[in-house]
Amino acid sequence: MGLWSRVKRSMRALFGGLIEATENPELVLQQTIRDMRDRVPELNNSVAQVMATEKLLGKSKERLETQVVDLDSRIRASVKMGRDDIATAYIGQLQQAQMDLQKTSQQLEHANLASKQALKARDNYVLQMQRRTAEAMQLINQSKQAKLQEQLAQTMESFQIGDDASTFNEMRDKIDRRAAAAEAKMQLGAASVDNQMQDIEREAMDMQLQDKLLSYKRDMGLLPASTSGGEQQALPAAGETGASDQKSAVLNNGGHNN
């Protein structure tokens, strides 16, 4: 091994040991929580920009639609007056406006999709941040408890005679390594279901909102109320199928219990 490689290895070993010795897990976790919270405003700004683009494209589409209708009326009026030259000029403008309208409509569709994806990503990040914050607080409490246990262990070591203290430390380190390895495996196993949990939480929220919407519609008389337990209820709308099925199940169970 060359001299420079040995020097680099020695420097890494020296500074790596110093960093590990001075690193405070509690402070690192607290800073991680602050960093995650500080990123939320940045995500909100990004989502706002995407939504602003969507709104601008929507207004542009409305303006072009109005322009197309207006040009069509002008063409008809010019033809009726026998001014083919003016009608021809308006036809050229109409064709350009229709092309612009088609492009704007396509851009608006992409903007709508991007806006929905941005909102979903922001919501998923907030849910993940809340879970990570709760997990970090638990780890901080465990770190404090570990410090207390270490202090108690040091106090006990002062009363040990012979090799009992070193044996105790060796066994404790071995148990800590096994516990850390087990926790790491559990975290790796749970990480793969984070996205599924986020989708399930959002789906549950959507179902609750649909149930509330059906309740409002029934209160306002927009949906037919059930007349008797034996009659079949009216079919729900296309977007209310899941929530209506849940409502029907609850009402049927109530009827059987009575």
N, C-alpha and C positions, 0 to 999 in steps of 0.2 A: 504494500500500500504506500502511495506517495505521501510526501510530507504535507502537501496542501490538503489532501483528503483527510489526513489525521487531524490537522488543525480545524477543519470544518466540523468534523465529528466531535471534537472536544468542545468547540464553541456551542454547537447544538445541544450537547449534553449539559453544559453549564447553564446556558440561558433557559433551556427547557425546564430544568429542575427549579430554577428561580421563579419562573412564571407559574409553574404548578404549585410551588410552595406558597406564593403570595396570592394566588387566585382564590377568591371567595365565592363559593357557589351561590350564596344568597344574593350577593350584589349582582352577579351575572344574570341570575333569573329575573331580578327586579328590572335590570336594564333591558332584558329581552321583552318583558311585558310593556315597558315604556315604548320601545321601538315598534312593537306591533300596534299599539294604540296610536302612535304618531303617524302610522301609515294610513290609517282610516281616512283622514282628511284628504290625502293625496288620491286615494281611490275614489272618494266622492267627487273630487274635481275632474278626474278622468271620466267618470260616468256622466257628469254634467256636460262635459264637452261633447261626448257622443250623443247625448240627448239633444243638445243644442243643434248639432248638425242635422239630426233627424227632423227637428221642428223647422229649420230653415228650408230643407228640401220639401217639406210638406207645404209651406207657404209658396215656394216657387212653383210647385205642381198646381196649386190652386190658381196662381196668377196665369200660368200657361193655359190652363183649361179655359179660363175666362177669355184669354186672348184668342184662342181657337174659335170659340163661339162668336166672338165679336167679328173676326175676320170672315167667318162664313156668312154672317149677316151682311157685311159690306160687299162681299162678292155677289151675293144674290141681288142686292140693291143696284150694283153697277151693271149687272147683266140686264136687269129689268129696264134700266135707263138707256141701254144700248151703248154703254161705255166699256167696250171690250178691253181697251188698253188699261183702264183702271182695274178692271176685274182681273186681268192677267197679272198685274203687279201685286194685287192682294192674294192671288193664288200662290205666288212665290213666297210671300210672307207666311201664308197658312202652312205650306209644306215645311218651311223651316221651323215654325212653331210646333207642328206635330212631331217633328224629329226631336226637338228639344224636350217636348212633353214625354216622349217615349224614354229618352235617356234619363230624365229626372225621375220618372216612375220606377225605373230599375234601380237607380241610386237610392231612392227612398225605401225600397224593399230591403236592400242591403243594410241601410241605416237602421231600419226597424229591428232586423235580426241582431245587428251589433249592439243596439241599445238593450235588448232583452238579455243578451249574453253578458254584457257589462254589469247589469243589475244583479243577475244571478251570481256572477263571480264576486261582486261586492258583498252580497248577503252571505255567501258561503265563507268568505274570509272573516266576516264578523262572527259567525257561528264558531269557526275554528279558533278565532282569537279568544272567545269566551271560554271554550274548553281548555285551551292552553293556559289561560290565566288561572283557572281553577286548579289545573294540574301543577302549575308553578307554585301556587300558594301552598299546596299540599307538600311539595318537595321542600319548600322553605321551612315549613313546620317540622318536617322530618330532619332537616339539617340542624335545626335548633335542638331537637331531641337528641340527635347524634352527638352534638357538642356536649350536652349534659351527660350523656352516657360516657363519653371519653373522659370528662372530668371525674366522674365517679370511678371509672376504671383506673385512672391515675392515682386517685386517693387509695383505692384498694391495693394497687401495686406497692405503695409505700409500706404496707403491712405484710407483704409477702416475704418469705424467706427462701433462699436457694433459687432454684430454677422454676418455681411455680409461676412467677410473673411472666417470664419469657414464654412458657408454655401457654399461658392464658392469652397473651398477645398473638401468638402464632395461630391458635385455634380461632380466635376472633377474626383475624385477617382472612383465614381460609373460609369462614362462614360468610364474611362480607363479600368476598369474591364470588362465591356461589350464588348469593342473593342478588348481586349486581348482574351476573350473567342471566339468571332467571328473569329478572325484571326487563333486561334488554330483549330477550326472546319474546316476552309478553307484549312489549311495545311494538316489535316488528310484526307480530301477528295481528295486533289491533289496528296498525296503520293502514292496512289494506281495505278496511271497512269504513274508513272515515268518510269517503265520498258517498258510499251507500247510505250511511247515517244521515248525511246532509240532505240527500234526495228524499229520504223517508220523512225527515222533519218538515221539509218544504211541502211534500205531498199531503201530510197531515194538516198543515196550516191551510192549504188550498181546499181540502175537504171541509174544514170548519167554516171557511168563508162561503163556500157553496151552500152549506146548510143554513147559514144565516141569511143568505140571499133568498132562498126558498121560503124561509119564515117571513121575511118582509113581503114577498110577493103574495103569500097566502093572506097576510094581514090586510093588504091593499086590495084584495079581491082579484088579483091578476091570474091566480091559479084556482081551478075548481076544488072546492072542499069535498071530502069524502062524505057520502050521504049515509051509508050504513056499513056494518062490518062485512056483509056478504058481497057488496058491490065492488067491482074492480075499480081502482083509482085511475085517474087520467094519466096518460103517458107523459113523462117529463120531456122537457126540451132537450135538444142535442147536447148542450153543454152542461146539463144538470143531471145526467144519468146517474153518476156515482153517488151524489148527495141524496137524490130522490130514493135510490135503493136503500140507503141506510135509514132514511126517515120511515120508509114503508116497513122495514124490518122492525123498527122500534114500535110503531103503531100496532102492527100485527101481534107482537109479543104482549103489548099492553092489553089488546082485545082478548087474547086467550087467557091472560091472568084474571081479567074481570069475569 
